[in-house]
């Protein structure tokens, strides 16, 4: 009876090494998909936001560039299926290759490997009008079917919100941590906490917060103009006990690099990568 009671009242976080692991009712189901057999990836980092239009793809590409500049092997999985922008930022318009069983990602000029739905479409400007389950399935295929090779970092650019695709990524991929992107607007605290709350429920650590559109610098006097109001990101981050990895202004040089499709040569001075 004592043995049965211990099984039913298990309080261990991990079932590893437990004699009743296979039958324990408290054991959590592992939904993670196996990586492609030609992939060896050391760290998977998701870049998330509670709402759209905050520059999540810009932050994803900036973090990837930082790691490339340090000599790391880097890939970007563009999980924003209905709004992909990573390939265009890097000037990548070729179609992804394929074997009988696998997909071969495209490689940008700086060596970053990129996989996006745009690299599979005949017309990259065509809208992707798919239901949630199909989109989630494609994201999983970008993990299981893509030959990423040996990577130190795989950054996952996720769609905004806490819906199907972020849930699929958190459940299916071995995500080591997330970076939350936000902006200095009135709803920032609630939005950041929603994204952080989802990560917490999935037992994924928040590595830090990046604030975009923090200010614009006057080209004449150099004064910082807070066009969206004063930021409270430090207070929000302190309450969450996570670091602020950066406060990005509206920078015309970064915007120009995006428009000219040459982000592969960008260095973003406003973000720290110390937590990655």
Buried (B, 14 or more C-beta within 10 A) or exposed (E): EEEEEBBEEBEEEEBEEBEBEEEBEBBEEEEEBEBBEBBEBEBBBBBBBBBEEBBBBBBBBBBBBBBBEEEBBBBBBBBBBEBBBBBBBBEBEEEBEEEEEBBBBBBBEBEBBBBBBBBBBEEBEEEBEBEEEEBBEBBBBBBBBBBBBEBBBBBBBBBBBBBBBBBBBBBBBBBBBBBBBBBBBEEBBEBBBBBBBBBEEBEBEBBBBBBBBBBBBEEEEEEEEEEBEEBBBEEBBEEBEBBBBBBBBBBEEBEEBBEEBBBBEBEBEBBBBEBB
